[in-house]
Amino acid sequence: MDLKGTLIETLGMEITTLEAGKVIATMPVDDRTRQPFGLLHGGASVALAETVASVGAFQLIDQEKQAVVGLEINANHIRGKKEGVVTAIATVLHQGRKTMVWDIKIVDEEEKLVCVSRCTMAVIDL
């Protein structure tokens, strides 16, 4: 998977764990991901959440015949973060023929919850 020139590269995301049904990735809280008031931008958290769900879903399909796309995502922003690194842990809740539902928890370095998200992925035939 070529990440060059993608939002993943732009926001400094790094995938650290990639297993069937589970993905973990980190993202820095810096000038690329903060909003004007100095806190982690909610949109950056959502981008991280959808990224780990998308990467995870892609691992569970027939990649020669299918693709996955985001169908719906929601997020609750629990705690602000001004600097450092956040980690997203995504696990599959439902793996169907046409949809998957992923649970994503984004935590700080102390494992405190920053954001919780649920992302529904559509599985499409190529």
Secondary structure, DSSP 8 states (H G I E B T S, - for coil): ---TTSHHHHTT-EEEEEETTEEEEEEEESTTTB-TTSSB-HHHHHHHHHHHHHHHHHHTS-TTTEEEEEEEEEEEE-S---SEEEEEEEEEEEE-SSEEEEEEEEE-TT--EEEEEEEEEEEEE-
